[in-house]
Amino acid sequence: MLKKKAADTFGILRTTLIDKLSGKSSLGSSPGIAAVLTQAEEQVLIDYCKKCARIGYPLKRHQLL
């Protein structure tokens, strides 16, 4: 499949596809600064916030920072 057709088919920029295929940027990379929490840590925090809200103890921003 041609790169242009593949980019159009999957709705991504052609330059992004070319960068990924050439190794200029890795497949798992994302733009921006590195995350502070891992996905697992983030999910634990989300679950805790939801649990606190459910029992009537919503957390404030300063309690999470």
Number of C-alpha atoms within 10 A of each C-alpha: 6 7 14 14 11 14 17 12 9 8 9 12 13 15 12 13 16 15 13 15 13 10 9 10 15 11 11 6 9 9 6 6 6 9 8 8 10 10 10 9 11 13 12 12 14 12 12 13 16 15 13 13 12 10 8 9 11 12 13 9 7 6 6 8 5
